[in-house]
Amino acid sequence: MPVNLSVKNVPDALAQRLRERAHRNRRSLQRELLTILEGVASERGAAPSGDGPAAGALTVTQVSERAAALFPGGTRSSMGYIRELRDGR
C-alpha cells in the first residue's frame, strides 16, 4: 500500500529548482520527486530505466549552461581548427 510522505520547510530556492527540473523532464513535481527518490534508493543509484536520466547526469540545458560559463566568448570554429591541423602537416 502506498505511503504519503511530507517534506517541510523546503527553502524557496530549492523548491524552484525542483519545479524547473520537473518542467525540463516534462513531469509533475510529484512525479519528479518520486523519480529522484527511486533513483537514490535503488542499488545502482540511478533512476529506473525509461524513467529519466541517471542520477547525477546532466541535461542538455545544463551542459549548455556550463559551456557558456566556461567559454563566455564562445569557441573558435571547428572548421578553422581542422584547417589549421591540415595545413600544419
C-alpha positions in Angstrom: 0.0 0.0 0.0 1.4 3.4 -1.0 2.6 5.8 1.8 2.2 9.5 1.8 5.4 11.4 2.7 5.8 15.1 3.5 8.9 17.3 3.4 8.5 20.5 5.4 10.4 23.8 5.4 11.8 23.4 1.9 13.8 26.5 1.0 12.2 28.6 -1.8 15.3 28.3 -4.0 15.4 24.5 -3.7 11.6 24.3 -4.4 12.1 26.4 -7.5 15.0 24.3 -8.8 12.9 21.2 -8.3 9.9 22.7 -10.2 12.3 23.7 -13.0 13.8 20.2 -13.1 10.3 18.7 -13.3 9.3 21.0 -16.1 12.5 20.2 -18.1 11.7 16.5 -17.6 8.0 17.0 -18.5 6.8 15.7 -15.2 4.7 16.9 -12.4 6.6 18.0 -9.3 5.2 14.9 -7.5 6.4 12.5 -10.2 9.8 14.2 -10.3 10.3 13.9 -6.6 9.2 10.2 -6.7 11.7 9.6 -9.6 14.5 11.2 -7.5 13.7 9.1 -4.5 13.5 5.9 -6.6 16.9 6.7 -8.1 18.6 7.4 -4.7 17.0 4.4 -3.1 18.0 2.0 -5.9 21.1 -0.2 -5.5 22.7 1.3 -8.6 21.9 4.9 -7.6 20.2 5.6 -10.9 16.6 6.3 -11.8 14.7 3.3 -13.2 15.2 2.7 -16.9 12.9 4.5 -19.1 12.0 6.9 -16.3 14.6 9.6 -16.9 18.4 10.2 -16.9 20.7 8.5 -14.4 21.1 10.3 -11.0 23.8 12.9 -11.4 23.6 13.0 -15.2 23.5 16.4 -16.8 20.7 17.6 -19.1 21.5 19.2 -22.4 20.5 22.5 -21.0 22.9 22.1 -18.0 25.7 21.1 -20.3 25.0 24.2 -22.5 24.9 26.5 -19.4 28.2 25.1 -18.1 29.8 25.5 -21.5 28.6 29.1 -21.7 30.1 29.8 -18.3 33.4 28.2 -19.2 33.6 29.8 -22.6 31.7 33.1 -22.4 33.1 34.3 -25.7 32.2 31.0 -27.4 34.7 28.8 -29.0 36.5 29.1 -32.3 35.2 27.4 -35.4 35.8 23.7 -35.7 36.3 24.2 -39.4 39.0 26.7 -38.9 40.7 24.4 -36.3 40.6 21.4 -38.8 42.1 23.6 -41.5 44.9 24.6 -39.1 45.6 21.0 -38.4 45.5 20.0 -42.1 47.7 22.9 -43.2 50.2 22.4 -40.4 51.3 19.0 -41.7 
